[in-house]
Amino acid sequence: MDHSDLYLLRETYNQKRLVLCFNGPFSQGLIEELGLALRSHLQSDSVSSAAASDVFAVYIELTQNIRHYARHNTISDEAGGTVAIGRDEQDRHIILAGNVVEPEDGRALQERVRDIAGMDKAQLRAAYKEQLRRPREEGSASGAGLGLLDIARKSSEVLSCSLLPVNSGNQLFFSIKVVI
């Protein structure tokens, strides 16, 4: 990478209206520091407190999910993720997050997101309440339950996701898009 690459990145960020972008391994400290920067930006940008709270909560949930998955990823070069937050033409916040996953995990996540995307607000509320009441089994993985439902409830559009083959198709890059 050289100076012109940095300028091209800057121009792309401006064109896409990105306010925060990170690519790499997520530690708890980094998630917190980026969260503080995001919160500060949202306050200085005069975003309503409800929207700022939703954007922040979705950022935290998605980055925590990436961090949790990275602990189980056996390929160290892929043990991180990517998050980008920007604005669209209607000044809504777009949050994109993704990471490399095993094919079976990616397909299960994609199916869960599609199921949730098919729910209306009342169904999301009911599913959220039902998930809250479910007893948690000791030692069980918690993935793709309450967090995705909460994200979908905060989103102003249905959730969308994508799976792209990477590493010669042995793994997939899962990404999710949330609009607030």
C-alpha positions, -999 to +999 in steps of 0.1 A: +000+000+000+013+035-008+002+071-006-022+069-036-039+039-021-046+058+010-061+087-010-083+062-029-095+048+004-103+083+016-122+090-016-141+058-013-150+064+023-163+099+014-182+087-016-198+059+005-204+083+034-185+060+058-180+073+093-163+043+108-145+013+093-123-013+109-108-045+095-089-069+117-091-088+150-116-074+176-106-073+212-129-062+240-108-030+244-109-022+207-147-027+206-150-003+235-127+023+220-143+022+186-177+023+204-167+055+222-155+071+189-188+061+173-209+075+201-189+107+200-194+110+163-232+104+166-235+131+193-215+156+172-236+148+141-268+157+160-283+122+156-314+117+177-307+099+209-330+070+200-312+064+166-278+069+182-286+043+209-298+018+183-268+023+160-245+019+191-263-012+203-262-029+169-225-021+165-218-037+199-239-068+192-223-074+157-187-068+169-192-090+199-205-117+176-174-114+154-151-115+185-170-146+198-167-164+165-130-155+161-122-175+192-134-206+175-117-199+141-087-221+135-071-200+107-054-171+124-053-149+094-091-150+093-097-146+130-110-111+127-138-093+110-148-061+093-173-035+103-183-004+084-209+023+094-221+050+071-251+070+060-273+065+029-289+092+008-318+093+032-294+099+061-302+065+076-273+047+092-261+016+074-241-009+095-223-037+077-204-064+096-188-096+085-163-123+091-150-156+076-170-186+087-172-223+081-197-232+054-221-249+077-221-220+102-226-195+074-255-213+058-272-217+093-267-180+099-280-171+065-311-193+071-317-177+105-314-142+091-338-151+063-363-165+088-361-133+109-364-111+078-397-128+070-412-116+103-432-085+108-428-063+139-454-082+160-438-115+151-403-101+160-416-089+193-432-123+201-401-143+190-379-120+211-402-125+242-402-163+236-364-164+233-361-144+266-383-170+284-364-200+271-341-216+297-304-216+287-287-249+289-254-247+308-224-247+285-244-243+253-234-219+225-258-189+224-253-180+187-279-163+165-307-161+190-317-131+210-291-108+195-303-111+159-339-107+170-329-075+188-310-062+158-340-069+136-363-050+160-341-020+158-337-021+120-359+001+099-355-024+070-355-061+069-321-076+076-301-088+047-270-110+046-246-125+021-222-154+018-191-151-004-167-180-010-131-174+002-101-196+007-107-217-024-143-222-013-133-239+019-148-210+040-173-183+034-174-146+042-207-139+060-219-103+061-250-087+075-265-053+067-287-033+092-304+000+084-313+024+112 
